[in-house]
Amino acid sequence: MEEKVGRPYALWWHGNRRGISLVKTAGVWARVEFPGILQLEAADAYYLGGHEYEVTDTEKAALIAEYPDFATYITTS
């Protein structure tokens, strides 16, 4: 995902890519920008932003249903 960072002047804004992690706790997926180790240890499953994972077709369908804007980033092998 990309967000704009910088000063509030037109020439200072630029795009900055940040990894958004997906963390599943108690059966509910959540978008987390900076997950902590305790949050990850308590999670049922997680996908850390900026990393590549192989997912099944079932996982892909569940993630896209929850986060349709991630559809272009989620692929199966």
C-alpha positions as CSV (number, residue, x, y, z in Angstrom):
1,M,0.0,0.0,0.0
2,E,1.2,3.5,-0.6
3,E,0.6,6.6,1.5
4,K,1.7,10.2,1.0
5,V,4.2,11.5,3.5
6,G,6.1,14.8,3.8
7,R,5.3,18.4,4.5
8,P,2.0,20.0,3.6
9,Y,3.5,21.8,0.5
10,A,2.8,20.5,-3.0
11,L,6.5,19.9,-3.8
12,W,7.3,18.0,-0.6
13,W,4.8,15.1,-1.0
14,H,6.0,11.8,-2.3
15,G,4.8,8.3,-2.2
16,N,6.1,5.9,0.4
17,R,5.5,2.2,0.4
18,R,4.7,0.5,3.7
19,G,4.0,-3.1,4.4
20,I,0.6,-3.6,5.9
21,S,0.4,-6.8,7.9
22,L,-2.7,-9.0,8.2
23,V,-3.2,-10.5,11.7
24,K,-6.0,-13.1,12.5
25,T,-7.0,-13.2,16.2
26,A,-10.1,-15.1,17.4
27,G,-11.1,-15.7,13.8
28,V,-11.1,-12.0,12.8
29,W,-8.6,-10.5,10.4
30,A,-7.2,-7.0,11.1
31,R,-4.9,-4.7,9.2
32,V,-1.9,-3.8,11.4
33,E,0.9,-1.4,10.3
34,F,3.4,-2.3,13.1
35,P,2.4,-5.6,14.8
36,G,4.2,-6.3,18.1
37,I,5.7,-9.6,19.1
38,L,3.0,-10.2,21.7
39,Q,0.3,-9.6,19.2
40,L,1.9,-12.0,16.8
41,E,2.3,-14.7,19.5
42,A,-1.4,-14.4,20.4
43,A,-2.5,-14.5,16.7
44,D,-4.1,-17.5,15.0
45,A,-2.3,-16.6,11.8
46,Y,-0.6,-13.6,10.3
47,Y,1.0,-12.4,7.1
48,L,3.7,-9.7,7.6
49,G,3.7,-6.8,5.2
50,G,6.6,-6.7,2.7
51,H,7.0,-10.5,2.6
52,E,5.8,-13.1,0.2
53,Y,3.7,-16.1,1.3
54,E,2.2,-19.0,-0.6
55,V,-1.5,-19.2,0.2
56,T,-4.2,-21.8,-0.8
57,D,-7.1,-20.9,-2.9
58,T,-9.3,-21.0,0.2
59,E,-7.1,-18.6,2.1
60,K,-6.9,-16.3,-1.0
61,A,-10.7,-16.2,-1.2
62,A,-11.1,-15.4,2.5
63,L,-8.5,-12.6,2.4
64,I,-10.0,-11.0,-0.7
65,A,-13.5,-11.2,0.8
66,E,-12.2,-9.3,3.8
67,Y,-9.8,-7.0,2.0
68,P,-10.9,-6.5,-1.7
69,D,-8.3,-3.7,-2.2
70,F,-5.5,-6.3,-1.6
71,A,-6.8,-8.5,-4.5
72,T,-3.9,-7.6,-6.8
73,Y,-1.3,-8.5,-4.2
74,I,-2.7,-11.9,-3.2
75,T,-1.8,-14.7,-5.6
76,T,-1.6,-18.5,-5.5
77,S,1.2,-20.6,-7.0
